[in-house]
Amino acid sequence: SVYTPPAINDLWRWGKNMGASISTNSWGDSSNVYSTTSRDMDDFVYDNPEHLILFAAGNAGSGGYGTLGSQANAKNVITVGAASQPQDYQLRSPLNVTRQ
């Protein structure tokens, strides 16, 4: 299990204070919602444009639409994913663009 601080931005702030400007992450959930955590990460990157946060898209991709984690749904992070075959990407539905 991964335990994050109650205020996720404390994690990014700690890294920034240690001199990091890039944060790569391969953890998260598979809720596919724009959550409070997503918003907090967006706020942090907005306030710290020199900091880059990357998140793995998730490990439930074989389920198709709706398999992104909430962290990967943040608007100001870069979400990284892969497909086992080029056609896999084309068969997937688009991102959930109904988030607010």
C-alpha positions as CSV (number, residue, x, y, z in Angstrom):
1,S,0.0,0.0,0.0
2,V,1.0,3.6,-0.6
3,Y,0.3,6.1,2.1
4,T,0.2,9.7,1.0
5,P,0.1,12.7,3.2
6,P,-3.3,14.1,4.0
7,A,-2.4,17.1,2.0
8,I,-0.9,15.6,-1.2
9,N,0.8,18.9,-2.1
10,D,3.0,18.4,1.0
11,L,4.6,15.6,-1.0
12,W,5.4,17.8,-4.0
13,R,6.4,20.7,-1.8
14,W,8.9,18.4,0.0
15,G,10.4,17.3,-3.3
16,K,10.6,20.9,-4.5
17,N,12.4,21.9,-1.2
18,M,14.9,19.1,-1.8
19,G,15.6,20.5,-5.3
20,A,13.4,18.3,-7.5
21,S,11.6,19.8,-10.4
22,I,10.2,16.6,-11.8
23,S,8.1,14.0,-10.0
24,T,7.4,10.6,-11.6
25,N,4.7,8.4,-10.1
26,S,3.4,4.9,-10.8
27,W,0.9,4.7,-8.0
28,G,-2.7,5.6,-7.8
29,D,-6.2,4.2,-8.0
30,S,-8.6,3.2,-10.8
31,S,-11.5,5.4,-9.9
32,N,-11.4,7.5,-13.2
33,V,-12.8,10.7,-11.5
34,Y,-11.5,14.2,-11.1
35,S,-11.0,14.0,-7.4
36,T,-9.8,16.4,-4.6
37,T,-6.3,14.9,-5.1
38,S,-6.5,15.7,-8.8
39,R,-7.5,19.3,-8.1
40,D,-4.8,19.7,-5.4
41,M,-2.1,18.5,-7.9
42,D,-3.5,20.9,-10.5
43,D,-3.3,23.8,-8.0
44,F,0.3,22.9,-7.1
45,V,1.5,22.8,-10.7
46,Y,-0.4,26.0,-11.5
47,D,1.3,27.7,-8.5
48,N,4.7,26.1,-9.3
49,P,4.9,26.1,-13.2
50,E,8.6,25.0,-13.0
51,H,7.5,21.7,-11.4
52,L,6.5,18.8,-13.6
53,I,4.4,15.9,-12.3
54,L,4.0,12.7,-14.3
55,F,1.6,9.9,-13.5
56,A,1.2,6.4,-14.9
57,A,-2.2,6.0,-16.6
58,G,-2.9,2.9,-14.5
59,N,-2.8,-0.9,-14.7
60,A,-6.5,-1.6,-15.5
61,G,-6.3,-0.6,-19.2
62,S,-7.5,-3.9,-20.5
63,G,-10.9,-2.7,-19.3
64,G,-11.0,0.1,-21.8
65,Y,-12.9,3.3,-21.1
66,G,-12.9,4.4,-17.5
67,T,-9.6,2.8,-16.4
68,L,-7.6,5.9,-15.6
69,G,-6.7,6.6,-12.0
70,S,-7.9,9.9,-10.5
71,Q,-4.3,11.1,-10.3
72,A,-4.0,10.6,-14.1
73,N,-7.2,12.7,-14.5
74,A,-5.5,15.8,-13.2
75,K,-5.4,18.5,-15.9
76,N,-1.9,19.9,-15.1
77,V,0.0,16.6,-14.9
78,I,1.3,14.5,-17.8
79,T,-0.2,11.1,-17.9
80,V,1.9,8.3,-19.4
81,G,0.4,5.1,-20.8
82,A,1.3,2.3,-23.2
83,A,-0.4,-0.2,-25.4
84,S,0.7,-3.7,-26.1
85,Q,-0.2,-3.3,-29.8
86,P,-0.7,-0.1,-31.9
87,Q,-4.3,-1.1,-32.5
88,D,-5.0,-1.2,-28.8
89,Y,-4.9,2.6,-28.6
90,Q,-7.3,3.1,-31.4
91,L,-9.9,0.8,-29.8
92,R,-10.0,2.8,-26.6
93,S,-12.7,5.3,-25.9
94,P,-11.7,8.9,-25.4
95,L,-10.9,10.4,-22.0
96,N,-13.7,11.3,-19.7
97,V,-14.1,15.0,-20.7
98,T,-17.1,15.6,-18.5
99,R,-14.9,16.6,-15.5
100,Q,-15.3,20.1,-14.2
